[in-house]
Amino acid sequence: QVCSFSTQIDGQQIAQKQSFIRLVLPKLPLLKGHYEVDAFLLCENGIHVYEHVRHAAQFSVTQTHLEVGVVHLERQWLHGES
């Protein structure tokens, strides 16, 4: 598991009249590998599973450099003399 998202943790209220909800990830800095997305619709307490879709999406990430791990974290290098 790389990460998870929750409307409850993020303080998002969903009205019963809403027909859809969309999650947008502006950046997904994954490194090389094969990934699968699972989706779950849970009760407001995150206990009861109303619906779930395993392998809702599958994709692969390739790269040309030698960085290893799961994600590429934004970073800044500082140089100087103490």
HTML snippet that shows the backbone in 3Dmol.js (N, CA, C, O; Angstrom):
<script src="https://3Dmol.org/build/3Dmol-min.js"></script>
<div id="view" style="width:600px;height:400px;position:relative"></div>
<script>
const pdb = `
ATOM      1  N   GLN A   1       0.846  -1.172   0.000  1.00  0.00           N
ATOM      2  CA  GLN A   1       0.000   0.000   0.000  1.00  0.00           C
ATOM      3  C   GLN A   1       0.888   1.230   0.000  1.00  0.00           C
ATOM      4  O   GLN A   1       1.738   1.386   0.876  1.00  0.00           O
ATOM      5  N   VAL A   2       0.698   2.089  -0.963  1.00  0.00           N
ATOM      6  CA  VAL A   2       1.481   3.316  -1.080  1.00  0.00           C
ATOM      7  C   VAL A   2       0.818   4.430  -0.288  1.00  0.00           C
ATOM      8  O   VAL A   2       1.498   5.168   0.425  1.00  0.00           O
ATOM      9  N   CYS A   3      -0.504   4.567  -0.400  1.00  0.00           N
ATOM     10  CA  CYS A   3      -1.221   5.632   0.307  1.00  0.00           C
ATOM     11  C   CYS A   3      -2.710   5.318   0.316  1.00  0.00           C
ATOM     12  O   CYS A   3      -3.169   4.363  -0.310  1.00  0.00           O
ATOM     13  N   SER A   4      -3.444   6.143   1.038  1.00  0.00           N
ATOM     14  CA  SER A   4      -4.901   6.037   1.045  1.00  0.00           C
ATOM     15  C   SER A   4      -5.479   7.434   1.183  1.00  0.00           C
ATOM     16  O   SER A   4      -4.798   8.359   1.626  1.00  0.00           O
ATOM     17  N   PHE A   5      -6.734   7.581   0.803  1.00  0.00           N
ATOM     18  CA  PHE A   5      -7.414   8.870   0.868  1.00  0.00           C
ATOM     19  C   PHE A   5      -8.776   8.667   1.521  1.00  0.00           C
ATOM     20  O   PHE A   5      -9.411   7.629   1.333  1.00  0.00           O
ATOM     21  N   SER A   6      -9.217   9.651   2.281  1.00  0.00           N
ATOM     22  CA  SER A   6     -10.498   9.556   2.969  1.00  0.00           C
ATOM     23  C   SER A   6     -11.160  10.927   3.020  1.00  0.00           C
ATOM     24  O   SER A   6     -10.535  11.910   3.418  1.00  0.00           O
ATOM     25  N   THR A   7     -12.435  10.989   2.611  1.00  0.00           N
ATOM     26  CA  THR A   7     -13.156  12.257   2.708  1.00  0.00           C
ATOM     27  C   THR A   7     -13.321  12.660   4.172  1.00  0.00           C
ATOM     28  O   THR A   7     -13.307  13.847   4.494  1.00  0.00           O
ATOM     29  N   GLN A   8     -13.475  11.683   5.050  1.00  0.00           N
ATOM     30  CA  GLN A   8     -13.641  11.997   6.471  1.00  0.00           C
ATOM     31  C   GLN A   8     -12.360  12.611   7.047  1.00  0.00           C
ATOM     32  O   GLN A   8     -12.420  13.631   7.733  1.00  0.00           O
ATOM     33  N   ILE A   9     -11.212  12.001   6.774  1.00  0.00           N
ATOM     34  CA  ILE A   9      -9.949  12.538   7.282  1.00  0.00           C
ATOM     35  C   ILE A   9      -9.697  13.931   6.727  1.00  0.00           C
ATOM     36  O   ILE A   9      -9.176  14.797   7.430  1.00  0.00           O
ATOM     37  N   ASP A  10     -10.071  14.156   5.448  1.00  0.00           N
ATOM     38  CA  ASP A  10      -9.856  15.449   4.811  1.00  0.00           C
ATOM     39  C   ASP A  10     -10.971  16.449   5.109  1.00  0.00           C
ATOM     40  O   ASP A  10     -10.948  17.566   4.591  1.00  0.00           O
ATOM     41  N   GLY A  11     -11.947  16.065   5.935  1.00  0.00           N
ATOM     42  CA  GLY A  11     -13.011  16.985   6.332  1.00  0.00           C
ATOM     43  C   GLY A  11     -13.982  17.330   5.213  1.00  0.00           C
ATOM     44  O   GLY A  11     -14.538  18.428   5.198  1.00  0.00           O
ATOM     45  N   GLN A  12     -14.195  16.411   4.276  1.00  0.00           N
ATOM     46  CA  GLN A  12     -15.102  16.642   3.152  1.00  0.00           C
ATOM     47  C   GLN A  12     -16.470  16.054   3.459  1.00  0.00           C
ATOM     48  O   GLN A  12     -16.591  14.861   3.736  1.00  0.00           O
ATOM     49  N   GLN A  13     -17.490  16.885   3.410  1.00  0.00           N
ATOM     50  CA  GLN A  13     -18.862  16.428   3.608  1.00  0.00           C
ATOM     51  C   GLN A  13     -19.475  16.108   2.244  1.00  0.00           C
ATOM     52  O   GLN A  13     -19.339  16.889   1.302  1.00  0.00           O
ATOM     53  N   ILE A  14     -20.145  14.969   2.138  1.00  0.00           N
ATOM     54  CA  ILE A  14     -20.770  14.570   0.885  1.00  0.00           C
ATOM     55  C   ILE A  14     -22.277  14.600   1.079  1.00  0.00           C
ATOM     56  O   ILE A  14     -22.819  13.898   1.933  1.00  0.00           O
ATOM     57  N   ALA A  15     -22.945  15.416   0.284  1.00  0.00           N
ATOM     58  CA  ALA A  15     -24.404  15.510   0.361  1.00  0.00           C
ATOM     59  C   ALA A  15     -25.026  14.276  -0.275  1.00  0.00           C
ATOM     60  O   ALA A  15     -24.484  13.719  -1.230  1.00  0.00           O
ATOM     61  N   GLN A  16     -26.172  13.852   0.263  1.00  0.00           N
ATOM     62  CA  GLN A  16     -26.839  12.660  -0.269  1.00  0.00           C
ATOM     63  C   GLN A  16     -27.290  12.855  -1.710  1.00  0.00           C
ATOM     64  O   GLN A  16     -27.446  11.875  -2.439  1.00  0.00           O
ATOM     65  N   LYS A  17     -27.503  14.099  -2.138  1.00  0.00           N
ATOM     66  CA  LYS A  17     -27.962  14.379  -3.498  1.00  0.00           C
ATOM     67  C   LYS A  17     -26.844  14.253  -4.529  1.00  0.00           C
ATOM     68  O   LYS A  17     -27.126  14.165  -5.725  1.00  0.00           O
ATOM     69  N   GLN A  18     -25.596  14.242  -4.102  1.00  0.00           N
ATOM     70  CA  GLN A  18     -24.491  14.194  -5.054  1.00  0.00           C
ATOM     71  C   GLN A  18     -24.445  12.853  -5.767  1.00  0.00           C
ATOM     72  O   GLN A  18     -24.529  11.799  -5.138  1.00  0.00           O
ATOM     73  N   SER A  19     -24.311  12.905  -7.094  1.00  0.00           N
ATOM     74  CA  SER A  19     -24.276  11.666  -7.866  1.00  0.00           C
ATOM     75  C   SER A  19     -22.858  11.156  -8.073  1.00  0.00           C
ATOM     76  O   SER A  19     -22.670  10.002  -8.456  1.00  0.00           O
ATOM     77  N   PHE A  20     -21.848  12.004  -7.824  1.00  0.00           N
ATOM     78  CA  PHE A  20     -20.472  11.544  -7.959  1.00  0.00           C
ATOM     79  C   PHE A  20     -19.559  12.402  -7.095  1.00  0.00           C
ATOM     80  O   PHE A  20     -19.922  13.496  -6.662  1.00  0.00           O
ATOM     81  N   ILE A  21     -18.387  11.883  -6.863  1.00  0.00           N
ATOM     82  CA  ILE A  21     -17.325  12.625  -6.198  1.00  0.00           C
ATOM     83  C   ILE A  21     -16.035  12.295  -6.938  1.00  0.00           C
ATOM     84  O   ILE A  21     -15.820  11.154  -7.349  1.00  0.00           O
ATOM     85  N   ARG A  22     -15.192  13.283  -7.103  1.00  0.00           N
ATOM     86  CA  ARG A  22     -13.960  13.101  -7.869  1.00  0.00           C
ATOM     87  C   ARG A  22     -12.768  13.441  -6.982  1.00  0.00           C
ATOM     88  O   ARG A  22     -12.779  14.449  -6.275  1.00  0.00           O
ATOM     89  N   LEU A  23     -11.752  12.603  -7.024  1.00  0.00           N
ATOM     90  CA  LEU A  23     -10.491  12.839  -6.322  1.00  0.00           C
ATOM     91  C   LEU A  23      -9.455  13.195  -7.374  1.00  0.00           C
ATOM     92  O   LEU A  23      -9.239  12.432  -8.316  1.00  0.00           O
ATOM     93  N   VAL A  24      -8.810  14.348  -7.223  1.00  0.00           N
ATOM     94  CA  VAL A  24      -7.808  14.805  -8.173  1.00  0.00           C
ATOM     95  C   VAL A  24      -6.447  14.799  -7.483  1.00  0.00           C
ATOM     96  O   VAL A  24      -6.293  15.359  -6.397  1.00  0.00           O
ATOM     97  N   LEU A  25      -5.485  14.177  -8.101  1.00  0.00           N
ATOM     98  CA  LEU A  25      -4.117  14.158  -7.605  1.00  0.00           C
ATOM     99  C   LEU A  25      -3.254  14.941  -8.591  1.00  0.00           C
ATOM    100  O   LEU A  25      -2.901  14.409  -9.644  1.00  0.00           O
ATOM    101  N   PRO A  26      -2.902  16.199  -8.277  1.00  0.00           N
ATOM    102  CA  PRO A  26      -2.133  17.007  -9.223  1.00  0.00           C
ATOM    103  C   PRO A  26      -0.766  16.412  -9.540  1.00  0.00           C
ATOM    104  O   PRO A  26      -0.274  16.556 -10.660  1.00  0.00           O
ATOM    105  N   LYS A  27      -0.158  15.754  -8.581  1.00  0.00           N
ATOM    106  CA  LYS A  27       1.124  15.091  -8.795  1.00  0.00           C
ATOM    107  C   LYS A  27       1.047  13.695  -8.193  1.00  0.00           C
ATOM    108  O   LYS A  27       0.477  13.496  -7.120  1.00  0.00           O
ATOM    109  N   LEU A  28       1.618  12.756  -8.883  1.00  0.00           N
ATOM    110  CA  LEU A  28       1.695  11.382  -8.389  1.00  0.00           C
ATOM    111  C   LEU A  28       3.111  10.901  -8.674  1.00  0.00           C
ATOM    112  O   LEU A  28       3.341  10.200  -9.659  1.00  0.00           O
ATOM    113  N   PRO A  29       4.069  11.276  -7.811  1.00  0.00           N
ATOM    114  CA  PRO A  29       5.483  11.051  -8.105  1.00  0.00           C
ATOM    115  C   PRO A  29       5.969   9.626  -7.825  1.00  0.00           C
ATOM    116  O   PRO A  29       6.935   9.422  -7.089  1.00  0.00           O
ATOM    117  N   LEU A  30       5.292   8.656  -8.415  1.00  0.00           N
ATOM    118  CA  LEU A  30       5.670   7.256  -8.217  1.00  0.00           C
ATOM    119  C   LEU A  30       6.927   6.924  -9.007  1.00  0.00           C
ATOM    120  O   LEU A  30       7.156   7.460 -10.092  1.00  0.00           O
ATOM    121  N   LEU A  31       7.718   6.053  -8.460  1.00  0.00           N
ATOM    122  CA  LEU A  31       8.892   5.553  -9.159  1.00  0.00           C
ATOM    123  C   LEU A  31       8.538   4.255  -9.881  1.00  0.00           C
ATOM    124  O   LEU A  31       7.410   3.770  -9.795  1.00  0.00           O
ATOM    125  N   LYS A  32       9.513   3.704 -10.590  1.00  0.00           N
ATOM    126  CA  LYS A  32       9.318   2.525 -11.424  1.00  0.00           C
ATOM    127  C   LYS A  32       8.583   1.407 -10.685  1.00  0.00           C
ATOM    128  O   LYS A  32       8.905   1.081  -9.543  1.00  0.00           O
ATOM    129  N   GLY A  33       7.594   0.831 -11.359  1.00  0.00           N
ATOM    130  CA  GLY A  33       6.871  -0.298 -10.796  1.00  0.00           C
ATOM    131  C   GLY A  33       5.506  -0.464 -11.422  1.00  0.00           C
ATOM    132  O   GLY A  33       5.086   0.351 -12.243  1.00  0.00           O
ATOM    133  N   HIS A  34       4.814  -1.521 -11.032  1.00  0.00           N
ATOM    134  CA  HIS A  34       3.450  -1.798 -11.474  1.00  0.00           C
ATOM    135  C   HIS A  34       2.525  -1.484 -10.304  1.00  0.00           C
ATOM    136  O   HIS A  34       2.772  -1.931  -9.184  1.00  0.00           O
ATOM    137  N   TYR A  35       1.476  -0.729 -10.549  1.00  0.00           N
ATOM    138  CA  TYR A  35       0.580  -0.279  -9.487  1.00  0.00           C
ATOM    139  C   TYR A  35      -0.862  -0.628  -9.815  1.00  0.00           C
ATOM    140  O   TYR A  35      -1.254  -0.690 -10.981  1.00  0.00           O
ATOM    141  N   GLU A  36      -1.644  -0.856  -8.767  1.00  0.00           N
ATOM    142  CA  GLU A  36      -3.070  -1.131  -8.904  1.00  0.00           C
ATOM    143  C   GLU A  36      -3.832  -0.216  -7.954  1.00  0.00           C
ATOM    144  O   GLU A  36      -3.350   0.117  -6.871  1.00  0.00           O
ATOM    145  N   VAL A  37      -5.015   0.181  -8.369  1.00  0.00           N
ATOM    146  CA  VAL A  37      -5.859   1.056  -7.562  1.00  0.00           C
ATOM    147  C   VAL A  37      -7.070   0.260  -7.095  1.00  0.00           C
ATOM    148  O   VAL A  37      -7.756  -0.372  -7.897  1.00  0.00           O
ATOM    149  N   ASP A  38      -7.325   0.296  -5.794  1.00  0.00           N
ATOM    150  CA  ASP A  38      -8.534  -0.289  -5.210  1.00  0.00           C
ATOM    151  C   ASP A  38      -9.391   0.859  -4.690  1.00  0.00           C
ATOM    152  O   ASP A  38      -8.861   1.833  -4.155  1.00  0.00           O
ATOM    153  N   ALA A  39     -10.705   0.755  -4.841  1.00  0.00           N
ATOM    154  CA  ALA A  39     -11.621   1.798  -4.362  1.00  0.00           C
ATOM    155  C   ALA A  39     -12.627   1.181  -3.402  1.00  0.00           C
ATOM    156  O   ALA A  39     -13.152   0.094  -3.647  1.00  0.00           O
ATOM    157  N   PHE A  40     -12.888   1.885  -2.311  1.00  0.00           N
ATOM    158  CA  PHE A  40     -13.832   1.422  -1.292  1.00  0.00           C
ATOM    159  C   PHE A  40     -14.820   2.526  -0.966  1.00  0.00           C
ATOM    160  O   PHE A  40     -14.433   3.690  -0.860  1.00  0.00           O
ATOM    161  N   LEU A  41     -16.087   2.182  -0.806  1.00  0.00           N
ATOM    162  CA  LEU A  41     -17.119   3.082  -0.305  1.00  0.00           C
ATOM    163  C   LEU A  41     -17.469   2.583   1.087  1.00  0.00           C
ATOM    164  O   LEU A  41     -18.060   1.515   1.243  1.00  0.00           O
ATOM    165  N   LEU A  42     -17.099   3.365   2.103  1.00  0.00           N
ATOM    166  CA  LEU A  42     -17.275   2.966   3.499  1.00  0.00           C
ATOM    167  C   LEU A  42     -18.288   3.860   4.194  1.00  0.00           C
ATOM    168  O   LEU A  42     -18.622   4.936   3.696  1.00  0.00           O
ATOM    169  N   CYS A  43     -18.772   3.419   5.333  1.00  0.00           N
ATOM    170  CA  CYS A  43     -19.652   4.244   6.153  1.00  0.00           C
ATOM    171  C   CYS A  43     -18.860   5.429   6.696  1.00  0.00           C
ATOM    172  O   CYS A  43     -17.638   5.478   6.559  1.00  0.00           O
ATOM    173  N   GLU A  44     -19.547   6.373   7.304  1.00  0.00           N
ATOM    174  CA  GLU A  44     -18.907   7.600   7.792  1.00  0.00           C
ATOM    175  C   GLU A  44     -17.834   7.342   8.856  1.00  0.00           C
ATOM    176  O   GLU A  44     -16.990   8.206   9.094  1.00  0.00           O
ATOM    177  N   ASN A  45     -17.855   6.181   9.492  1.00  0.00           N
ATOM    178  CA  ASN A  45     -16.838   5.834  10.485  1.00  0.00           C
ATOM    179  C   ASN A  45     -15.713   4.976   9.915  1.00  0.00           C
ATOM    180  O   ASN A  45     -14.778   4.617  10.630  1.00  0.00           O
ATOM    181  N   GLY A  46     -15.803   4.650   8.639  1.00  0.00           N
ATOM    182  CA  GLY A  46     -14.763   3.861   7.992  1.00  0.00           C
ATOM    183  C   GLY A  46     -14.744   2.403   8.428  1.00  0.00           C
ATOM    184  O   GLY A  46     -13.708   1.743   8.342  1.00  0.00           O
ATOM    185  N   ILE A  47     -15.886   1.893   8.896  1.00  0.00           N
ATOM    186  CA  ILE A  47     -15.941   0.523   9.401  1.00  0.00           C
ATOM    187  C   ILE A  47     -16.671  -0.411   8.427  1.00  0.00           C
ATOM    188  O   ILE A  47     -16.133  -1.443   8.026  1.00  0.00           O
ATOM    189  N   HIS A  48     -17.888  -0.043   8.058  1.00  0.00           N
ATOM    190  CA  HIS A  48     -18.719  -0.884   7.193  1.00  0.00           C
ATOM    191  C   HIS A  48     -18.394  -0.598   5.728  1.00  0.00           C
ATOM    192  O   HIS A  48     -18.404   0.557   5.302  1.00  0.00           O
ATOM    193  N   VAL A  49     -18.107  -1.647   4.959  1.00  0.00           N
ATOM    194  CA  VAL A  49     -17.830  -1.512   3.526  1.00  0.00           C
ATOM    195  C   VAL A  49     -19.141  -1.665   2.759  1.00  0.00           C
ATOM    196  O   VAL A  49     -19.746  -2.737   2.768  1.00  0.00           O
ATOM    197  N   TYR A  50     -19.584  -0.586   2.091  1.00  0.00           N
ATOM    198  CA  TYR A  50     -20.789  -0.652   1.262  1.00  0.00           C
ATOM    199  C   TYR A  50     -20.475  -1.249  -0.105  1.00  0.00           C
ATOM    200  O   TYR A  50     -21.261  -2.027  -0.646  1.00  0.00           O
ATOM    201  N   GLU A  51     -19.329  -0.882  -0.654  1.00  0.00           N
ATOM    202  CA  GLU A  51     -18.945  -1.357  -1.975  1.00  0.00           C
ATOM    203  C   GLU A  51     -17.434  -1.272  -2.104  1.00  0.00           C
ATOM    204  O   GLU A  51     -16.795  -0.417  -1.491  1.00  0.00           O
ATOM    205  N   HIS A  52     -16.874  -2.156  -2.897  1.00  0.00           N
ATOM    206  CA  HIS A  52     -15.437  -2.072  -3.157  1.00  0.00           C
ATOM    207  C   HIS A  52     -15.136  -2.603  -4.559  1.00  0.00           C
ATOM    208  O   HIS A  52     -15.812  -3.498  -5.066  1.00  0.00           O
ATOM    209  N   VAL A  53     -14.116  -2.031  -5.156  1.00  0.00           N
ATOM    210  CA  VAL A  53     -13.662  -2.458  -6.478  1.00  0.00           C
ATOM    211  C   VAL A  53     -12.161  -2.668  -6.374  1.00  0.00           C
ATOM    212  O   VAL A  53     -11.400  -1.711  -6.232  1.00  0.00           O
ATOM    213  N   ARG A  54     -11.749  -3.891  -6.444  1.00  0.00           N
ATOM    214  CA  ARG A  54     -10.321  -4.206  -6.439  1.00  0.00           C
ATOM    215  C   ARG A  54      -9.813  -4.132  -7.879  1.00  0.00           C
ATOM    216  O   ARG A  54     -10.507  -4.512  -8.822  1.00  0.00           O
ATOM    217  N   HIS A  55      -8.608  -3.643  -8.017  1.00  0.00           N
ATOM    218  CA  HIS A  55      -7.987  -3.498  -9.333  1.00  0.00           C
ATOM    219  C   HIS A  55      -8.841  -2.612 -10.248  1.00  0.00           C
ATOM    220  O   HIS A  55      -9.017  -2.914 -11.429  1.00  0.00           O
ATOM    221  N   ALA A  56      -9.364  -1.524  -9.693  1.00  0.00           N
ATOM    222  CA  ALA A  56     -10.174  -0.585 -10.475  1.00  0.00           C
ATOM    223  C   ALA A  56      -9.357   0.031 -11.601  1.00  0.00           C
ATOM    224  O   ALA A  56      -9.897   0.385 -12.649  1.00  0.00           O
ATOM    225  N   ALA A  57      -8.069   0.156 -11.382  1.00  0.00           N
ATOM    226  CA  ALA A  57      -7.156   0.645 -12.419  1.00  0.00           C
ATOM    227  C   ALA A  57      -5.801   0.000 -12.194  1.00  0.00           C
ATOM    228  O   ALA A  57      -5.424  -0.309 -11.064  1.00  0.00           O
ATOM    229  N   GLN A  58      -5.088  -0.194 -13.269  1.00  0.00           N
ATOM    230  CA  GLN A  58      -3.735  -0.739 -13.201  1.00  0.00           C
ATOM    231  C   GLN A  58      -2.871   0.071 -14.150  1.00  0.00           C
ATOM    232  O   GLN A  58      -3.312   0.444 -15.237  1.00  0.00           O
ATOM    233  N   PHE A  59      -1.636   0.344 -13.736  1.00  0.00           N
ATOM    234  CA  PHE A  59      -0.724   1.081 -14.605  1.00  0.00           C
ATOM    235  C   PHE A  59       0.708   0.796 -14.193  1.00  0.00           C
ATOM    236  O   PHE A  59       0.973   0.342 -13.080  1.00  0.00           O
ATOM    237  N   SER A  60       1.610   1.064 -15.096  1.00  0.00           N
ATOM    238  CA  SER A  60       3.033   0.876 -14.840  1.00  0.00           C
ATOM    239  C   SER A  60       3.754   2.198 -15.016  1.00  0.00           C
ATOM    240  O   SER A  60       3.370   3.025 -15.843  1.00  0.00           O
ATOM    241  N   VAL A  61       4.799   2.387 -14.232  1.00  0.00           N
ATOM    242  CA  VAL A  61       5.634   3.579 -14.305  1.00  0.00           C
ATOM    243  C   VAL A  61       7.029   3.120 -14.704  1.00  0.00           C
ATOM    244  O   VAL A  61       7.568   2.175 -14.129  1.00  0.00           O
ATOM    245  N   THR A  62       7.604   3.787 -15.683  1.00  0.00           N
ATOM    246  CA  THR A  62       8.977   3.514 -16.084  1.00  0.00           C
ATOM    247  C   THR A  62       9.823   4.734 -15.767  1.00  0.00           C
ATOM    248  O   THR A  62       9.292   5.824 -15.553  1.00  0.00           O
ATOM    249  N   GLN A  63      11.107   4.562 -15.737  1.00  0.00           N
ATOM    250  CA  GLN A  63      12.003   5.683 -15.476  1.00  0.00           C
ATOM    251  C   GLN A  63      13.345   5.406 -16.126  1.00  0.00           C
ATOM    252  O   GLN A  63      13.678   4.262 -16.437  1.00  0.00           O
ATOM    253  N   THR A  64      14.113   6.470 -16.326  1.00  0.00           N
ATOM    254  CA  THR A  64      15.410   6.334 -16.983  1.00  0.00           C
ATOM    255  C   THR A  64      16.564   6.524 -16.012  1.00  0.00           C
ATOM    256  O   THR A  64      17.717   6.303 -16.384  1.00  0.00           O
ATOM    257  N   HIS A  65      16.286   6.927 -14.782  1.00  0.00           N
ATOM    258  CA  HIS A  65      17.346   7.165 -13.809  1.00  0.00           C
ATOM    259  C   HIS A  65      17.350   6.062 -12.747  1.00  0.00           C
ATOM    260  O   HIS A  65      16.493   5.179 -12.760  1.00  0.00           O
ATOM    261  N   LEU A  66      18.311   6.117 -11.834  1.00  0.00           N
ATOM    262  CA  LEU A  66      18.520   5.028 -10.878  1.00  0.00           C
ATOM    263  C   LEU A  66      17.865   5.240  -9.513  1.00  0.00           C
ATOM    264  O   LEU A  66      18.123   4.466  -8.591  1.00  0.00           O
ATOM    265  N   GLU A  67      17.043   6.246  -9.362  1.00  0.00           N
ATOM    266  CA  GLU A  67      16.382   6.485  -8.079  1.00  0.00           C
ATOM    267  C   GLU A  67      15.528   5.274  -7.717  1.00  0.00           C
ATOM    268  O   GLU A  67      14.817   4.741  -8.568  1.00  0.00           O
ATOM    269  N   VAL A  68      15.595   4.836  -6.455  1.00  0.00           N
ATOM    270  CA  VAL A  68      14.836   3.664  -6.022  1.00  0.00           C
ATOM    271  C   VAL A  68      13.869   4.048  -4.918  1.00  0.00           C
ATOM    272  O   VAL A  68      14.024   5.092  -4.284  1.00  0.00           O
ATOM    273  N   GLY A  69      12.885   3.215  -4.691  1.00  0.00           N
ATOM    274  CA  GLY A  69      11.871   3.468  -3.676  1.00  0.00           C
ATOM    275  C   GLY A  69      10.493   3.349  -4.285  1.00  0.00           C
ATOM    276  O   GLY A  69      10.303   2.667  -5.292  1.00  0.00           O
ATOM    277  N   VAL A  70       9.528   4.019  -3.667  1.00  0.00           N
ATOM    278  CA  VAL A  70       8.150   3.985  -4.149  1.00  0.00           C
ATOM    279  C   VAL A  70       7.752   5.331  -4.743  1.00  0.00           C
ATOM    280  O   VAL A  70       7.067   5.375  -5.765  1.00  0.00           O
ATOM    281  N   VAL A  71       8.176   6.439  -4.109  1.00  0.00           N
ATOM    282  CA  VAL A  71       7.806   7.770  -4.589  1.00  0.00           C
ATOM    283  C   VAL A  71       9.044   8.652  -4.734  1.00  0.00           C
ATOM    284  O   VAL A  71      10.066   8.428  -4.086  1.00  0.00           O
ATOM    285  N   HIS A  72       8.928   9.650  -5.591  1.00  0.00           N
ATOM    286  CA  HIS A  72       9.956  10.681  -5.727  1.00  0.00           C
ATOM    287  C   HIS A  72       9.494  11.859  -4.880  1.00  0.00           C
ATOM    288  O   HIS A  72       8.509  12.513  -5.223  1.00  0.00           O
ATOM    289  N   LEU A  73      10.177  12.136  -3.797  1.00  0.00           N
ATOM    290  CA  LEU A  73       9.799  13.234  -2.917  1.00  0.00           C
ATOM    291  C   LEU A  73      10.468  14.522  -3.361  1.00  0.00           C
ATOM    292  O   LEU A  73      11.663  14.535  -3.654  1.00  0.00           O
ATOM    293  N   GLU A  74       9.708  15.598  -3.411  1.00  0.00           N
ATOM    294  CA  GLU A  74      10.277  16.907  -3.721  1.00  0.00           C
ATOM    295  C   GLU A  74      11.346  17.212  -2.693  1.00  0.00           C
ATOM    296  O   GLU A  74      11.198  16.890  -1.514  1.00  0.00           O
ATOM    297  N   ARG A  75      12.426  17.836  -3.143  1.00  0.00           N
ATOM    298  CA  ARG A  75      13.515  18.112  -2.216  1.00  0.00           C
ATOM    299  C   ARG A  75      14.292  19.328  -2.669  1.00  0.00           C
ATOM    300  O   ARG A  75      14.177  19.793  -3.803  1.00  0.00           O
ATOM    301  N   GLN A  76      15.083  19.820  -1.741  1.00  0.00           N
ATOM    302  CA  GLN A  76      15.933  20.975  -2.006  1.00  0.00           C
ATOM    303  C   GLN A  76      17.289  20.707  -1.389  1.00  0.00           C
ATOM    304  O   GLN A  76      17.373  20.290  -0.234  1.00  0.00           O
ATOM    305  N   TRP A  77      18.351  20.941  -2.142  1.00  0.00           N
ATOM    306  CA  TRP A  77      19.706  20.770  -1.639  1.00  0.00           C
ATOM    307  C   TRP A  77      20.280  22.146  -1.353  1.00  0.00           C
ATOM    308  O   TRP A  77      20.215  23.045  -2.191  1.00  0.00           O
ATOM    309  N   LEU A  78      20.839  22.301  -0.167  1.00  0.00           N
ATOM    310  CA  LEU A  78      21.457  23.560   0.215  1.00  0.00           C
ATOM    311  C   LEU A  78      22.952  23.354   0.300  1.00  0.00           C
ATOM    312  O   LEU A  78      23.409  22.359   0.863  1.00  0.00           O
ATOM    313  N   HIS A  79      23.717  24.274  -0.249  1.00  0.00           N
ATOM    314  CA  HIS A  79      25.177  24.176  -0.251  1.00  0.00           C
ATOM    315  C   HIS A  79      25.750  25.450   0.365  1.00  0.00           C
ATOM    316  O   HIS A  79      25.157  26.525   0.276  1.00  0.00           O
ATOM    317  N   GLY A  80      26.881  25.308   0.973  1.00  0.00           N
ATOM    318  CA  GLY A  80      27.542  26.474   1.521  1.00  0.00           C
ATOM    319  C   GLY A  80      28.621  26.067   2.487  1.00  0.00           C
ATOM    320  O   GLY A  80      28.887  24.883   2.696  1.00  0.00           O
ATOM    321  N   GLU A  81      29.229  27.060   3.067  1.00  0.00           N
ATOM    322  CA  GLU A  81      30.259  26.822   4.072  1.00  0.00           C
ATOM    323  C   GLU A  81      29.719  27.258   5.424  1.00  0.00           C
ATOM    324  O   GLU A  81      29.020  28.265   5.540  1.00  0.00           O
ATOM    325  N   SER A  82      30.057  26.479   6.443  1.00  0.00           N
ATOM    326  CA  SER A  82      29.554  26.826   7.777  1.00  0.00           C
ATOM    327  C   SER A  82      30.402  27.835   8.470  1.00  0.00           C
ATOM    328  O   SER A  82      30.102  28.223   9.600  1.00  0.00           O
TER     329      SER A  82
END
`;
const viewer = $3Dmol.createViewer("view");
viewer.addModel(pdb, "pdb");
viewer.setStyle({}, {cartoon: {color: "spectrum"}});
viewer.zoomTo();
viewer.render();
</script>
